[in-house]
Amino acid sequence: MFDFNQYLGFLAFLTILTIGFWLMIFLVSFIPYWIGGALVEHFKLKKQKASQDE
């Protein structure tokens, strides 16, 4: 049915597909967390600067 080269190609394809899937899951979960933390810190610094100016 399959010879050895086709089997290795299929395994390489599955490996790359799986790595891509988990990378996508990681980025989809990590990037909003990163952006949210940056926004919270930005607002804290803005509030701190406003309280120092008064």
Z-matrix of the N, CA and C atoms (Angstrom, degrees):
N
C 1 1.447
C 2 1.535 1 109.92
N 3 1.331 2 118.31 1 -66.10
C 4 1.459 3 122.26 2 175.60
C 5 1.514 4 108.41 3 -112.46
N 6 1.318 5 117.10 4 140.18
C 7 1.463 6 116.92 5 168.10
C 8 1.525 7 108.16 6 -92.67
N 9 1.316 8 115.84 7 176.62
C 10 1.471 9 120.37 8 -168.35
C 11 1.523 10 112.33 9 -63.73
N 12 1.326 11 119.29 10 -38.35
C 13 1.471 12 121.65 11 -179.68
C 14 1.523 13 111.58 12 -64.79
N 15 1.317 14 117.24 13 -39.46
C 16 1.463 15 119.78 14 177.85
C 17 1.532 16 110.40 15 -66.84
N 18 1.312 17 116.30 16 -37.72
C 19 1.463 18 120.61 17 178.22
C 20 1.528 19 110.51 18 -63.68
N 21 1.344 20 117.58 19 -44.37
C 22 1.466 21 120.48 20 177.69
C 23 1.528 22 111.52 21 -64.41
N 24 1.313 23 117.41 22 -39.01
C 25 1.462 24 120.66 23 177.02
C 26 1.517 25 111.95 24 -63.05
N 27 1.336 26 115.75 25 -41.46
C 28 1.458 27 120.36 26 178.28
C 29 1.524 28 110.85 27 -64.71
N 30 1.331 29 117.08 28 -42.07
C 31 1.469 30 120.11 29 177.65
C 32 1.525 31 111.33 30 -64.45
N 33 1.335 32 117.53 31 -40.20
C 34 1.467 33 120.72 32 177.18
C 35 1.522 34 110.32 33 -62.59
N 36 1.335 35 116.58 34 -42.37
C 37 1.466 36 120.66 35 178.03
C 38 1.526 37 111.13 36 -60.83
N 39 1.337 38 117.14 37 -46.72
C 40 1.465 39 120.05 38 179.43
C 41 1.523 40 111.74 39 -63.17
N 42 1.331 41 116.86 40 -38.49
C 43 1.462 42 120.48 41 179.20
C 44 1.526 43 111.09 42 -63.90
N 45 1.323 44 116.61 43 -47.19
C 46 1.469 45 120.94 44 -180.00
C 47 1.524 46 110.41 45 -64.20
N 48 1.325 47 116.84 46 -41.17
C 49 1.465 48 120.67 47 178.64
C 50 1.525 49 110.97 48 -62.74
N 51 1.323 50 117.45 49 -43.18
C 52 1.464 51 121.49 50 -179.51
C 53 1.523 52 111.30 51 -67.00
N 54 1.333 53 117.09 52 -42.82
C 55 1.463 54 120.40 53 177.71
C 56 1.534 55 110.22 54 -61.42
N 57 1.330 56 116.59 55 -42.76
C 58 1.463 57 120.35 56 178.49
C 59 1.510 58 112.39 57 -63.05
N 60 1.335 59 116.60 58 -40.04
C 61 1.459 60 120.98 59 179.42
C 62 1.523 61 110.66 60 -62.86
N 63 1.330 62 117.59 61 -49.08
C 64 1.467 63 119.72 62 -177.90
C 65 1.516 64 111.66 63 -69.40
N 66 1.340 65 118.35 64 -32.54
C 67 1.459 66 120.44 65 174.84
C 68 1.523 67 110.38 66 -64.26
N 69 1.327 68 117.09 67 -41.08
C 70 1.450 69 120.55 68 178.23
C 71 1.539 70 110.56 69 -63.14
N 72 1.326 71 117.44 70 -44.35
C 73 1.465 72 121.23 71 178.67
C 74 1.532 73 109.97 72 -60.96
N 75 1.338 74 117.18 73 -43.33
C 76 1.463 75 120.91 74 179.55
C 77 1.525 76 110.94 75 -62.28
N 78 1.320 77 117.17 76 -46.98
C 79 1.464 78 119.93 77 -177.86
C 80 1.520 79 111.68 78 -67.03
N 81 1.325 80 117.48 79 -38.48
C 82 1.461 81 120.37 80 -179.71
C 83 1.527 82 110.39 81 -66.11
N 84 1.328 83 117.39 82 -31.36
C 85 1.465 84 119.04 83 179.67
C 86 1.521 85 112.43 84 -88.29
N 87 1.309 86 119.59 85 -26.83
C 88 1.458 87 122.54 86 -173.36
C 89 1.518 88 112.88 87 -89.24
N 90 1.310 89 117.94 88 -39.87
C 91 1.469 90 120.81 89 -174.32
C 92 1.532 91 112.08 90 -64.68
N 93 1.349 92 121.21 91 -44.68
C 94 1.478 93 118.04 92 175.95
C 95 1.530 94 112.80 93 -61.56
N 96 1.333 95 117.41 94 -36.07
C 97 1.462 96 121.12 95 177.46
C 98 1.529 97 109.97 96 -62.64
N 99 1.325 98 116.95 97 -42.74
C 100 1.445 99 123.08 98 -179.89
C 101 1.533 100 110.57 99 -64.72
N 102 1.318 101 116.58 100 -46.07
C 103 1.466 102 120.81 101 -179.51
C 104 1.533 103 110.37 102 -65.41
N 105 1.341 104 116.40 103 -41.43
C 106 1.461 105 119.94 104 178.88
C 107 1.515 106 111.80 105 -62.40
N 108 1.324 107 117.91 106 -43.13
C 109 1.459 108 121.26 107 177.92
C 110 1.517 109 112.09 108 -63.79
N 111 1.330 110 116.37 109 -38.93
C 112 1.463 111 120.06 110 178.54
C 113 1.533 112 110.46 111 -65.26
N 114 1.324 113 116.68 112 -40.07
C 115 1.468 114 119.44 113 178.96
C 116 1.526 115 111.49 114 -66.67
N 117 1.324 116 117.53 115 -42.32
C 118 1.467 117 120.73 116 178.72
C 119 1.520 118 109.96 117 -61.24
N 120 1.329 119 116.86 118 -44.46
C 121 1.461 120 119.55 119 179.45
C 122 1.524 121 111.56 120 -65.04
N 123 1.328 122 116.58 121 -38.78
C 124 1.464 123 120.66 122 178.23
C 125 1.526 124 110.54 123 -61.04
N 126 1.339 125 116.67 124 -44.87
C 127 1.462 126 119.62 125 -179.44
C 128 1.526 127 111.45 126 -68.26
N 129 1.333 128 117.41 127 -35.49
C 130 1.471 129 119.53 128 177.16
C 131 1.526 130 110.48 129 -64.18
N 132 1.329 131 116.86 130 -43.51
C 133 1.466 132 119.75 131 179.10
C 134 1.519 133 111.42 132 -65.71
N 135 1.337 134 116.04 133 -38.64
C 136 1.460 135 119.83 134 178.32
C 137 1.532 136 110.67 135 -63.83
N 138 1.338 137 116.62 136 -42.33
C 139 1.467 138 121.55 137 179.15
C 140 1.530 139 110.39 138 -66.47
N 141 1.320 140 116.78 139 -39.89
C 142 1.459 141 120.81 140 179.23
C 143 1.538 142 110.34 141 -65.39
N 144 1.314 143 116.57 142 -42.06
C 145 1.463 144 119.98 143 179.46
C 146 1.535 145 110.08 144 -66.46
N 147 1.305 146 118.43 145 -38.60
C 148 1.457 147 121.51 146 178.45
C 149 1.528 148 110.97 147 -65.12
N 150 1.321 149 117.29 148 -37.85
C 151 1.464 150 119.01 149 179.68
C 152 1.541 151 111.62 150 -73.04
N 153 1.333 152 117.39 151 -27.29
C 154 1.464 153 119.65 152 176.57
C 155 1.505 154 111.87 153 -74.43
N 156 1.335 155 117.39 154 -32.01
C 157 1.464 156 121.62 155 -178.93
C 158 1.530 157 111.76 156 -70.76
N 159 1.316 158 117.52 157 -25.05
C 160 1.474 159 120.14 158 -177.98
C 161 1.498 160 112.60 159 -76.93
